[in-house]
Amino acid sequence: MPVSVSPTPNPNAAKFSVGQAVGGPATFVAGSNPDDPLAAALLAISGVTSIFMTADFVTISKTPDSSWESIIPEASAILEGRFGD
């Protein structure tokens, strides 16, 4: 299943549904040096401030001045690489 991205009530957060269990619930924040390689890869994206993983989705939060146009393609590629068929 391809990754689908949905807005959330918070304009600085987006929900990335991957169609399979992601683990968690777990929250990772920028600068925390997580042991989870997926969280580390997503937090390495410029402008990403936190990652929340639970059930079959990942919520990514960004800084207010960052652009979803640059974050979504990079995050989707990372998630499809991990959860894609």
Beta strands, then each sheet from edge to edge (+ up, - down):
strand 1: 4-7
strand 2: 13-17
strand 3: 26-29
strand 4: 48-54
strand 5: 57-62
sheet 1: 1+ 2- 5+ 4- 3+
end
